[in-house]
Amino acid sequence: MPTTIVTPVDKLIRLLRMRKIYAATKGKHRVLDLGCGDGYFLKSIAKDIETGRGIDMIAVPREYGNILFSKDYVVDHIDMKDGCVDCVTMIAFLEHAENADGLLQECKRVLSADGIVVFTTPAPLSKPILDIMAALRIVNPAEIEDHKHYFDKKEARAVLERNGFKDVHVGTFEVGLNIIATGKK
């Protein structure tokens, strides 16, 4: 189970991943960030969105201006109304899901008709590197040990398409060590 320990390298990797996500949230007014951790991403875009909601099992429940943070363990249900958000982000979160299909079905349910889901996830190529970094405590070992699945580009595309997402785009960044994927409802 992940903890709140964040190393300096964790922070750097988080910033690199967030840079990839920013473009997808442009013009989106209602953003849901699953696996939000300490809420850093939503806080960084707060001035550009109407409302934000961050959900994570380590989140401190609170309001931060136009953002609401909730402590919850998202498994197969997101406690939100149908069609209530324009964008769902998952920054290095999908690999922690026991049931990626169920999670993406819930994302689709809460998305508005023209909504988009965007996620980053470590590629299989990164697993041995992350394992070494975790063993050396360069990154949080609990986070790495909690990974259930490493998605390659083909699998990332397939999981989105299998769950009814359209206009799917999948790419890599950080020299192929990470995947970014988007899909429209």
Stockholm file with secondary structure:
# STOCKHOLM 1.0

chainA/1-185         MPTTIVTPVDKLIRLLRMRKIYAATKGKHRVLDLGCGDGYFLKSIAKDIETGRGIDMIAVPREYGNILFSKDYVVDHIDMKDGCVDCVTMIAFLEHAENADGLLQECKRVLSADGIVVFTTPAPLSKPILDIMAALRIVNPAEIEDHKHYFDKKEARAVLERNGFKDVHVGTFEVGLNIIATGKK
#=GR chainA/1-185 SS CCCSCCCHHHHHHHHHHHHHHHHHHTTCSEEEEETCTTSHHHHHHGGGCSEEEEEETTCCCEEETTEEEEECCCSSCCSSCTTCEEEEEEESCGGGCSCHHHHHHHHHHHEEEEEEEEEEEECGGGHHHHHHHHHTTSSCHHHHHTCCCCCCHHHHHHHHHHTTCEEEEEEEETTTTEEEEEEEC
#=GC SS_cons         CCCSCCCHHHHHHHHHHHHHHHHHHTTCSEEEEETCTTSHHHHHHGGGCSEEEEEETTCCCEEETTEEEEECCCSSCCSSCTTCEEEEEEESCGGGCSCHHHHHHHHHHHEEEEEEEEEEEECGGGHHHHHHHHHTTSSCHHHHHTCCCCCCHHHHHHHHHHTTCEEEEEEEETTTTEEEEEEEC
//
